[in-house]
Amino acid sequence: MKRGAVAVIFTSLRNGSDSAGYAEASAAMAAEAARQPGYLGLRAVRDAAGEGITISYWADEAAAIAWRDHAEHAPIRARGRGDWYDRYEVVVATVSRAYDWRR
């Protein structure tokens, strides 16, 4: 991840309803996000109790905001509030340093 990138950190608690609909929408949104200008990547995990974290990385604030405001993203967010989540939180941060290690 490059310095200055924007990380959108989405933590949530799924309520377990409509797992198939959620999985379909999640996959569709991940694919659509990857097609957006400024998209740098996505990491997501969820535990057995439904607690999850998704971090999407964007080249800059404008790209992150464009994704937030994307026409296909808005109705999925609304469906998340109505159907899939008991709670969620979004934190937006700028990457000041990043490195990785691989075997």
C-alpha positions in Angstrom: 0.0 0.0 0.0 1.4 3.4 -0.9 1.8 6.3 1.4 -1.0 8.8 1.1 -3.6 6.1 0.1 -6.9 6.2 1.9 -8.2 3.2 3.9 -11.9 2.9 4.5 -12.3 0.6 7.5 -15.8 -0.9 7.8 -16.4 -2.9 11.0 -19.8 -4.6 11.4 -21.9 -7.1 13.2 -24.0 -9.3 10.9 -27.4 -10.5 12.3 -27.4 -13.7 10.3 -30.5 -13.1 8.2 -30.5 -13.6 4.4 -27.0 -15.1 4.2 -27.4 -15.9 0.5 -28.5 -12.3 -0.3 -25.7 -10.9 1.7 -23.1 -13.1 0.0 -24.4 -12.1 -3.4 -24.4 -8.4 -2.6 -21.0 -8.6 -1.0 -19.4 -10.3 -4.0 -21.1 -7.8 -6.4 -19.9 -4.8 -4.5 -16.4 -6.1 -4.2 -16.3 -6.6 -8.0 -17.8 -3.2 -8.7 -15.4 -1.5 -6.3 -12.5 -3.1 -8.1 -13.6 -1.5 -11.4 -13.6 2.0 -9.9 -10.9 4.6 -10.6 -8.5 4.8 -7.7 -9.3 1.4 -6.3 -6.2 -0.2 -4.7 -7.5 -3.3 -3.0 -9.7 -4.9 -0.4 -9.3 -7.1 2.6 -12.2 -8.7 4.5 -12.7 -11.1 7.4 -15.6 -12.2 9.4 -15.7 -14.5 12.5 -18.3 -17.2 13.3 -20.2 -14.7 15.6 -20.8 -12.3 12.7 -18.2 -9.7 13.6 -16.3 -8.5 10.5 -13.9 -6.0 9.2 -13.5 -4.9 5.6 -10.8 -2.4 4.6 -10.9 -0.9 1.1 -7.9 1.0 -0.1 -8.2 4.0 -2.5 -5.6 6.2 -4.2 -7.0 9.3 -2.6 -9.9 10.9 -0.8 -11.8 11.7 -4.0 -11.7 8.1 -5.1 -13.0 6.9 -1.7 -15.8 9.4 -1.7 -16.7 8.5 -5.3 -17.1 4.9 -4.2 -19.2 5.9 -1.2 -21.5 7.9 -3.5 -21.6 5.3 -6.3 -25.1 4.7 -7.6 -25.0 0.9 -7.1 -23.4 1.2 -3.6 -26.1 3.4 -2.0 -29.0 0.9 -2.2 -26.8 -1.9 -0.9 -25.8 0.2 2.1 -29.5 0.8 2.7 -30.2 -2.9 2.5 -27.4 -3.6 4.9 -29.0 -1.3 7.5 -32.4 -2.8 6.9 -31.6 -6.5 6.6 -28.1 -7.6 7.3 -26.4 -5.6 10.1 -27.1 -5.1 13.8 -24.4 -2.3 13.7 -21.5 -1.0 11.7 -18.9 1.7 11.9 -16.9 3.4 9.2 -13.5 4.9 9.8 -11.5 6.7 7.0 -7.8 7.0 7.5 -4.8 8.1 5.4 -1.9 5.6 5.1 1.2 7.2 6.6 3.4 4.0 6.4 2.9 0.5 5.1 5.1 -2.6 4.6 4.6 -6.3 4.2 6.5 -9.5 4.6 5.9 -12.8 2.8 7.5 -16.2 2.9 
